[in-house]
Amino acid sequence: MQRSLDEKLVITRKGGKEGGMAELSQAGYRLLKEYKKLNEYLFNALADKDYWQHASFKLSARNS
C-alpha cells in the first residue's frame, strides 16, 4: 500500500538496546480512519433490512 500511495504508512525502528518499534505515520492513521468509516458503512448497510428489501424489489422489477 505504501508503494501505491507513495507515502510511508508505518514507521519502524530496528531492535537493539532500547528495542524496536513500529507505529503508524500520520498517513497510516488517516488510512485507518477511512477504513473504519467504510467498514462501519458497509456493516450498517448489510444490517439494514429495509435497504435490502428495496434493493431486492428493484432487482426483481428489472428482471421481469
C-alpha positions as CSV (number, residue, x, y, z in Angstrom):
1,M,0.0,0.0,0.0
2,Q,2.9,2.3,0.7
3,R,4.1,2.0,-2.8
4,S,0.7,2.5,-4.3
5,L,0.1,5.6,-2.2
6,D,3.7,6.8,-2.4
7,E,3.5,7.5,1.4
8,K,5.0,5.8,4.4
9,L,2.2,4.3,6.4
10,V,4.3,2.6,9.1
11,I,7.4,4.0,10.9
12,T,9.7,1.3,12.1
13,R,12.9,1.2,14.2
14,K,15.1,-1.9,14.4
15,G,15.7,-3.5,17.8
16,G,18.8,-3.1,19.9
17,K,19.5,-1.9,23.3
18,E,16.3,0.1,23.5
19,G,14.2,-2.4,21.5
20,G,12.5,-2.0,18.2
21,M,9.2,-0.4,17.4
22,A,6.6,0.1,14.8
23,E,3.9,2.8,14.7
24,L,1.5,4.3,12.2
25,S,2.5,7.5,10.5
26,Q,0.0,10.3,10.0
27,A,-0.9,8.9,6.6
28,G,-1.3,5.5,8.2
29,Y,-3.7,6.9,10.8
30,R,-5.7,8.7,8.0
31,L,-6.0,5.5,6.1
32,L,-7.1,3.6,9.1
33,K,-9.7,6.2,9.9
34,E,-11.1,5.9,6.3
35,Y,-11.1,2.1,6.5
36,K,-13.1,2.3,9.8
37,K,-15.6,4.6,8.2
38,L,-16.1,2.4,5.2
39,N,-16.3,-0.7,7.3
40,E,-19.0,0.9,9.5
41,Y,-20.9,2.0,6.4
42,L,-20.8,-1.5,4.9
43,F,-21.9,-3.3,8.1
44,N,-24.7,-0.8,8.6
45,A,-25.9,-1.4,5.0
46,L,-25.7,-5.2,5.5
47,A,-27.8,-4.9,8.7
48,D,-30.5,-2.6,7.1
49,K,-33.3,-5.0,6.2
50,D,-35.3,-2.1,4.6
51,Y,-32.4,-1.4,2.3
52,W,-32.2,-5.0,1.1
53,Q,-35.9,-5.3,0.6
54,H,-35.9,-2.2,-1.5
55,A,-32.8,-3.4,-3.5
56,S,-34.4,-6.8,-4.0
57,F,-37.6,-5.2,-5.3
58,K,-35.6,-3.1,-7.8
59,L,-33.7,-6.2,-9.0
60,S,-36.8,-8.3,-9.4
61,A,-38.6,-5.5,-11.2
62,R,-35.7,-5.2,-13.7
63,N,-35.7,-8.9,-14.3
64,S,-39.4,-9.1,-15.1
